[in-house]
Structures are given as C-alpha cells and as structure tokens.
C-alpha cells in the first residue's frame, strides 16, 4: 500500500479482486475459472496419495466406515 499500512482483505474485497482479475483475463483472451472448487488438499497429502501411502485421512475414513454399521442410532444428536 502507498501509506505503508497492511492491507486487510475480507470476502467482499476478495470477490472484487477476483472480478477485476477475470475481466483483465477476458480482455487478453485468457481463460477464467467459472466455478472454483474451494479448498484443495495439502501438497504433502496429495503426494502421499500419488505414491499409495496411507494418510491420516485414510485412517479416519476407515474408522468412520467401520463405526457406522455398528452404531445404534442413525441420526446425529
């Protein structure tokens, strides 16, 4: 910033910056991501999945899959 202060961004500012970026890309014939998917998985988890190494998410998924059929209630409290 020109005044030397930190720029604090909120969701509205992020949307404005994305809109401006999209307009600039379209003007120059570049592609624009229409529906961003949100958060991505961490890089180290992605690399472990590529190598076939079990991650903490795999262990959690297995535990949940094991527990669901053994639970007494079908609804969360």
N, CA, C and O atoms as a MOPAC input file, in Angstrom:
PM7 MOZYME 1SCF
protein

 N      0.84200 1    -1.18500 1     0.00000 1
 C      0.00000 1     0.00000 1     0.00000 1
 C      0.88300 1     1.24300 1     0.00000 1
 O      2.03400 1     1.20600 1     0.43600 1
 N      0.34900 1     2.29700 1    -0.47500 1
 C      1.13600 1     3.52700 1    -0.58100 1
 C      1.35300 1     4.19100 1     0.76800 1
 O      2.31900 1     4.93500 1     0.93600 1
 N      0.46300 1     3.93500 1     1.74700 1
 C      0.63000 1     4.55400 1     3.05300 1
 C      1.46500 1     3.70600 1     4.00500 1
 O      1.68400 1     4.10200 1     5.14900 1
 N      1.93800 1     2.53800 1     3.54700 1
 C      2.78100 1     1.69200 1     4.36500 1
 C      2.02900 1     0.81600 1     5.34100 1
 O      2.64900 1     0.14100 1     6.16300 1
 N      0.71200 1     0.80800 1     5.27300 1
 C     -0.07600 1     0.00300 1     6.19500 1
 C     -0.44400 1    -1.32700 1     5.54700 1
 O     -0.47800 1    -1.46100 1     4.32400 1
 N     -0.71300 1    -2.28400 1     6.39200 1
 C     -1.09000 1    -3.61000 1     5.93200 1
 C     -2.48400 1    -3.56100 1     5.29600 1
 O     -3.38600 1    -2.88500 1     5.79100 1
 N     -2.63400 1    -4.29100 1     4.19500 1
 C     -3.93700 1    -4.36600 1     3.53900 1
 C     -4.72200 1    -5.53000 1     4.13600 1
 O     -4.28900 1    -6.67900 1     4.03900 1
 N     -5.84300 1    -5.25400 1     4.73900 1
 C     -6.69200 1    -6.28800 1     5.30600 1
 C     -7.78500 1    -6.61900 1     4.30700 1
 O     -8.56700 1    -5.75400 1     3.91400 1
 N     -7.83200 1    -7.87500 1     3.90400 1
 C     -8.83000 1    -8.28900 1     2.92600 1
 C     -9.94100 1    -9.07100 1     3.60900 1
 O     -9.68900 1    -9.89400 1     4.49000 1
 N    -11.16300 1    -8.80600 1     3.19300 1
 C    -12.29100 1    -9.59800 1     3.63500 1
 C    -12.90300 1   -10.26700 1     2.40900 1
 O    -12.38200 1   -10.11800 1     1.30300 1
 N    -13.97400 1   -10.98400 1     2.58300 1
 C    -14.57700 1   -11.71700 1     1.46600 1
 C    -15.04300 1   -10.79000 1     0.34900 1
 O    -14.91400 1   -11.12400 1    -0.82800 1
 N    -15.57600 1    -9.64700 1     0.70700 1
 C    -16.04800 1    -8.70200 1    -0.31000 1
 C    -14.87500 1    -8.20300 1    -1.15500 1
 O    -14.99300 1    -8.10100 1    -2.37600 1
 N    -13.75300 1    -7.89500 1    -0.51800 1
 C    -12.56800 1    -7.44600 1    -1.23900 1
 C    -12.04900 1    -8.55700 1    -2.14600 1
 O    -11.63000 1    -8.29900 1    -3.27400 1
 N    -12.07700 1    -9.79300 1    -1.65000 1
 C    -11.61700 1   -10.92800 1    -2.43900 1
 C    -12.47900 1   -11.08500 1    -3.68900 1
 O    -11.95400 1   -11.34100 1    -4.77300 1
 N    -13.80100 1   -10.93400 1    -3.54800 1
 C    -14.70000 1   -11.03500 1    -4.70600 1
 C    -14.41800 1    -9.92800 1    -5.72300 1
 O    -14.42800 1   -10.17500 1    -6.92900 1
 N    -14.16900 1    -8.72000 1    -5.24200 1
 C    -13.86200 1    -7.60600 1    -6.14900 1
 C    -12.55000 1    -7.85100 1    -6.89100 1
 O    -12.45900 1    -7.59800 1    -8.09200 1
 N    -11.54400 1    -8.33900 1    -6.18300 1
 C    -10.26700 1    -8.62500 1    -6.82700 1
 C    -10.41200 1    -9.74600 1    -7.85900 1
 O     -9.81400 1    -9.68600 1    -8.93400 1
 N    -11.20600 1   -10.76600 1    -7.52700 1
 C    -11.41400 1   -11.85800 1    -8.47900 1
 C    -12.15400 1   -11.36000 1    -9.71900 1
 O    -11.83100 1   -11.75700 1   -10.83900 1
 N    -13.14500 1   -10.49300 1    -9.52200 1
 C    -13.89700 1    -9.95300 1   -10.65500 1
 C    -12.97500 1    -9.13100 1   -11.55800 1
 O    -13.02300 1    -9.26000 1   -12.78100 1
 N    -12.14600 1    -8.29600 1   -10.95700 1
 C    -11.21300 1    -7.47400 1   -11.73600 1
 C    -10.22300 1    -8.36500 1   -12.49000 1
 O     -9.91800 1    -8.11800 1   -13.65700 1
 N     -9.73200 1    -9.38900 1   -11.82100 1
 C     -8.79100 1   -10.31600 1   -12.45100 1
 C     -9.44600 1   -11.03600 1   -13.62800 1
 O     -8.83400 1   -11.19100 1   -14.68400 1
 N    -10.69000 1   -11.47600 1   -13.44400 1
 C    -11.41500 1   -12.15700 1   -14.51800 1
 C    -11.60900 1   -11.24200 1   -15.72700 1
 O    -11.46300 1   -11.67600 1   -16.87000 1
 N    -11.93900 1    -9.97300 1   -15.46800 1
 C    -12.12800 1    -9.02200 1   -16.57000 1
 C    -10.83000 1    -8.80100 1   -17.34300 1
 O    -10.83400 1    -8.74300 1   -18.57300 1
 N     -9.72700 1    -8.68000 1   -16.61700 1
 C     -8.43100 1    -8.48700 1   -17.27700 1
 C     -8.07700 1    -9.71200 1   -18.11600 1
 O     -7.59500 1    -9.58200 1   -19.24100 1
 N     -8.31600 1   -10.89400 1   -17.56700 1
 C     -8.02100 1   -12.13500 1   -18.30700 1
 C     -8.85900 1   -12.22600 1   -19.57700 1
 O     -8.34800 1   -12.59400 1   -20.63400 1
 N    -10.14000 1   -11.89200 1   -19.47700 1
 C    -11.01200 1   -11.95700 1   -20.65100 1
 C    -10.58100 1   -10.96100 1   -21.72300 1
 O    -10.64000 1   -11.26400 1   -22.91500 1
 N    -10.14700 1    -9.77000 1   -21.30000 1
 C     -9.68800 1    -8.75500 1   -22.25400 1
 C     -8.46900 1    -9.23900 1   -23.04300 1
 O     -8.28800 1    -8.88500 1   -24.20800 1
 N     -7.64200 1   -10.05000 1   -22.39300 1
 C     -6.41500 1   -10.53700 1   -23.03200 1
 C     -6.56000 1   -11.94300 1   -23.60000 1
 O     -5.57500 1   -12.55500 1   -24.01300 1
 N     -7.78000 1   -12.45000 1   -23.62100 1
 C     -8.03900 1   -13.75700 1   -24.22700 1
 C     -7.58000 1   -14.94000 1   -23.39100 1
 O     -7.36200 1   -16.03100 1   -23.91900 1
 N     -7.43300 1   -14.73200 1   -22.10500 1
 C     -7.01700 1   -15.82200 1   -21.22300 1
 C     -8.24700 1   -16.50700 1   -20.62700 1
 O     -9.33600 1   -15.93200 1   -20.61000 1
 N     -8.07100 1   -17.71700 1   -20.14700 1
 C     -9.20400 1   -18.45700 1   -19.58100 1
 C     -9.50900 1   -17.97000 1   -18.16700 1
 O     -8.65100 1   -17.43100 1   -17.46800 1
 N    -10.76500 1   -18.18100 1   -17.77700 1
 C    -11.23700 1   -17.79600 1   -16.45000 1
 C    -11.89700 1   -19.01700 1   -15.82100 1
 O    -12.68000 1   -19.70300 1   -16.47800 1
 N    -11.59700 1   -19.29100 1   -14.57500 1
 C    -12.21100 1   -20.40700 1   -13.86600 1
 C    -13.62300 1   -19.98200 1   -13.48100 1
 O    -13.81100 1   -19.04200 1   -12.70900 1
 N    -14.61300 1   -20.68500 1   -14.02800 1
 C    -16.01100 1   -20.30900 1   -13.80400 1
 C    -16.50100 1   -20.67600 1   -12.40400 1
 O    -17.05400 1   -19.82600 1   -11.70600 1
 N    -16.31000 1   -21.90600 1   -11.99000 1
 C    -16.79800 1   -22.36600 1   -10.68800 1
 C    -15.64500 1   -22.96200 1    -9.88900 1
 O    -15.39700 1   -24.16600 1    -9.96100 1
 N    -14.93700 1   -22.12400 1    -9.12500 1
 C    -13.82700 1   -22.65600 1    -8.34300 1
 C    -14.33200 1   -23.67400 1    -7.33300 1
 O    -15.41700 1   -23.51200 1    -6.77400 1
 N    -13.55100 1   -24.72300 1    -7.09900 1
 C    -13.99800 1   -25.81800 1    -6.25000 1
 C    -13.73500 1   -25.59500 1    -4.77100 1
 O    -14.15000 1   -26.41800 1    -3.95500 1
 N    -13.08300 1   -24.55000 1    -4.40300 1
 C    -12.84700 1   -24.31800 1    -2.98300 1
 C    -11.48300 1   -24.80300 1    -2.54200 1
 O    -10.51300 1   -24.74000 1    -3.29600 1
 N    -11.41900 1   -25.28100 1    -1.33300 1
 C    -10.14000 1   -25.67300 1    -0.74900 1
 C     -9.58700 1   -26.93100 1    -1.39500 1
 O    -10.32700 1   -27.83200 1    -1.79000 1
 N     -8.28000 1   -26.96400 1    -1.49100 1
 C     -7.59100 1   -28.11900 1    -2.04000 1
 C     -6.95400 1   -28.89200 1    -0.90800 1
 O     -6.83800 1   -28.40100 1     0.21400 1
 N     -6.54100 1   -30.11100 1    -1.22000 1
 C     -5.85000 1   -30.90200 1    -0.21000 1
 C     -4.40500 1   -30.42300 1    -0.12500 1
 O     -3.85600 1   -29.92700 1    -1.11000 1
 N     -3.78500 1   -30.56800 1     1.04400 1
 C     -2.39000 1   -30.15200 1     1.18800 1
 C     -1.47700 1   -30.92500 1     0.23900 1
 O     -1.75800 1   -32.07300 1    -0.10500 1
 N     -0.40100 1   -30.29800 1    -0.17300 1
 C      0.50200 1   -30.87500 1    -1.15600 1
 C      1.10400 1   -32.18700 1    -0.66300 1
 O      1.20900 1   -33.14600 1    -1.42900 1
 N      1.50400 1   -32.23900 1     0.61600 1
 C      2.12000 1   -33.46400 1     1.12400 1
 C      1.12300 1   -34.62600 1     1.13600 1
 O      1.51900 1   -35.77300 1     0.93400 1
 N     -0.15500 1   -34.34900 1     1.36800 1
 C     -1.18200 1   -35.39200 1     1.32200 1
 C     -1.39200 1   -35.83700 1    -0.11900 1
 O     -1.55500 1   -37.02700 1    -0.38900 1
 N     -1.38900 1   -34.89100 1    -1.03300 1
 C     -1.54200 1   -35.21200 1    -2.45800 1
 C     -0.40800 1   -36.12100 1    -2.93100 1
 O     -0.65200 1   -37.11300 1    -3.61700 1
 N      0.83000 1   -35.78300 1    -2.56500 1
 C      1.97700 1   -36.59300 1    -2.97800 1
 C      1.92000 1   -37.99300 1    -2.35000 1
 O      2.26600 1   -38.97500 1    -3.00800 1
 N      1.49000 1   -38.09400 1    -1.09500 1
 C      1.37000 1   -39.39200 1    -0.44300 1
 C      0.31000 1   -40.24200 1    -1.13600 1
 O      0.49100 1   -41.44800 1    -1.30300 1
 N     -0.78800 1   -39.62200 1    -1.53700 1
 C     -1.84400 1   -40.34900 1    -2.24300 1
 C     -1.33000 1   -40.85700 1    -3.58800 1
 O     -1.67100 1   -41.96600 1    -3.99900 1
 N     -0.52000 1   -40.06400 1    -4.27300 1
 C      0.04800 1   -40.49500 1    -5.54400 1
 C      0.96100 1   -41.70500 1    -5.37300 1
 O      0.99700 1   -42.59300 1    -6.22500 1
 N      1.69900 1   -41.73100 1    -4.26000 1
 C      2.62200 1   -42.82700 1    -4.00000 1
 C      1.93100 1   -44.04500 1    -3.40100 1
 O      2.54500 1   -45.10300 1    -3.26400 1
 N      0.65700 1   -43.90300 1    -3.04400 1
 C     -0.08000 1   -45.01300 1    -2.44800 1
 C      0.13300 1   -45.15600 1    -0.95600 1
 O     -0.20000 1   -46.19100 1    -0.37900 1
 N      0.68300 1   -44.13300 1    -0.32600 1
 C      0.92000 1   -44.15100 1     1.11500 1
 C     -0.36600 1   -43.72200 1     1.81700 1
 O     -1.02200 1   -42.76600 1     1.40300 1
 N     -0.72000 1   -44.44000 1     2.88400 1
 C     -1.91400 1   -44.07900 1     3.63800 1
 C     -1.67700 1   -42.77100 1     4.38800 1
 O     -0.61400 1   -42.55700 1     4.97100 1
 N     -2.67500 1   -41.91000 1     4.36200 1
 C     -2.60500 1   -40.64200 1     5.07600 1
 C     -3.52100 1   -40.71300 1     6.28500 1
 O     -4.26300 1   -41.67900 1     6.45900 1
 N     -3.46400 1   -39.68300 1     7.11600 1
 C     -4.34500 1   -39.65600 1     8.28200 1
 C     -5.80800 1   -39.64600 1     7.86100 1
 O     -6.67100 1   -40.13000 1     8.59400 1
 N     -6.08800 1   -39.10000 1     6.68800 1
 C     -7.45900 1   -39.06600 1     6.19500 1
 C     -7.94800 1   -40.47000 1     5.83900 1
 O     -9.12000 1   -40.79100 1     6.03200 1
 N     -7.05100 1   -41.29900 1     5.32300 1
 C     -7.41300 1   -42.68200 1     5.02600 1
 C     -7.75100 1   -43.44000 1     6.30700 1
 O     -8.72200 1   -44.19500 1     6.35100 1
 N     -6.94300 1   -43.23300 1     7.35000 1
 C     -7.21700 1   -43.90200 1     8.62300 1
 C     -8.53900 1   -43.41700 1     9.22200 1
 O     -9.30800 1   -44.22300 1     9.74800 1
 N     -8.81000 1   -42.12700 1     9.15100 1
 C    -10.07500 1   -41.60300 1     9.66900 1
 C    -11.25400 1   -42.16500 1     8.87500 1
 O    -12.27300 1   -42.54700 1     9.45000 1
 N    -11.10800 1   -42.21100 1     7.56000 1
 C    -12.16600 1   -42.74200 1     6.70400 1
 C    -12.45900 1   -44.20600 1     7.04200 1
 O    -13.62200 1   -44.60400 1     7.11600 1
 N    -11.41300 1   -45.00400 1     7.24800 1
 C    -11.59100 1   -46.40700 1     7.61300 1
 C    -12.29100 1   -46.54600 1     8.95300 1
 O    -13.17500 1   -47.39000 1     9.10500 1
 N    -11.90600 1   -45.72400 1     9.93100 1
 C    -12.54300 1   -45.78900 1    11.24600 1
 C    -14.02000 1   -45.42300 1    11.17800 1
 O    -14.85200 1   -46.06200 1    11.82200 1
 N    -14.34000 1   -44.40600 1    10.40600 1
 C    -15.74200 1   -43.99100 1    10.26400 1
 C    -16.54200 1   -45.06700 1     9.55200 1
 O    -17.65600 1   -45.39300 1     9.96100 1
 N    -15.97300 1   -45.62000 1     8.48400 1
 C    -16.66600 1   -46.69100 1     7.76100 1
 C    -16.87300 1   -47.91900 1     8.64900 1
 O    -17.87100 1   -48.62600 1     8.50500 1
 N    -15.95100 1   -48.17100 1     9.55000 1
 C    -16.08200 1   -49.28600 1    10.47500 1
 C    -17.16700 1   -49.00300 1    11.51300 1
 O    -17.92500 1   -49.90200 1    11.87600 1
 N    -17.24500 1   -47.75400 1    11.99600 1
 C    -18.15500 1   -47.41000 1    13.08900 1
 C    -19.60800 1   -47.24800 1    12.64500 1
 O    -20.51800 1   -47.54200 1    13.42000 1
 N    -19.83900 1   -46.79600 1    11.44300 1
 C    -21.21500 1   -46.50700 1    11.00500 1
 C    -22.12700 1   -47.73000 1    11.07800 1
 O    -23.21000 1   -47.61800 1    11.65200 1
 N    -21.76400 1   -48.87300 1    10.54200 1
 C    -22.69600 1   -50.00200 1    10.63000 1
 C    -22.89300 1   -50.52800 1    12.05100 1
 O    -23.87600 1   -51.21600 1    12.32700 1
 N    -21.96800 1   -50.20800 1    12.94800 1
 C    -22.05300 1   -50.69600 1    14.32000 1
 C    -22.75300 1   -49.71900 1    15.25700 1
 O    -22.94000 1   -50.02500 1    16.43400 1
 N    -23.13400 1   -48.57500 1    14.76600 1
 C    -23.77800 1   -47.57600 1    15.62800 1
 C    -25.24800 1   -47.95000 1    15.84600 1
 O    -25.86000 1   -48.61900 1    15.01300 1
 N    -25.79100 1   -47.51700 1    16.95400 1
 C    -27.18300 1   -47.84500 1    17.29000 1
 C    -28.15400 1   -46.83700 1    16.70600 1
 O    -29.26700 1   -47.20100 1    16.32400 1
 N    -27.75900 1   -45.59300 1    16.63100 1
 C    -28.64100 1   -44.56000 1    16.09100 1
 C    -28.21800 1   -44.19600 1    14.68300 1
 O    -27.03900 1   -44.25500 1    14.33300 1
 N    -29.19600 1   -43.82200 1    13.88700 1
 C    -28.87900 1   -43.40800 1    12.52900 1
 C    -28.74500 1   -41.89700 1    12.41000 1
 O    -28.18500 1   -41.39900 1    11.43300 1
 N    -29.25600 1   -41.16100 1    13.39800 1
 C    -29.20300 1   -39.70500 1    13.37600 1
 C    -28.17700 1   -39.20200 1    14.38000 1
 O    -27.94300 1   -39.81800 1    15.42000 1
 N    -27.57800 1   -38.08000 1    14.04800 1
 C    -26.67300 1   -37.43000 1    14.99500 1
 C    -27.49400 1   -36.70400 1    16.04000 1
 O    -28.59700 1   -36.23300 1    15.76200 1
 N    -26.96100 1   -36.61700 1    17.22200 1
 C    -27.67400 1   -35.91500 1    18.29600 1
 C    -27.33900 1   -34.45700 1    18.24200 1
 O    -27.83200 1   -33.67900 1    19.05800 1

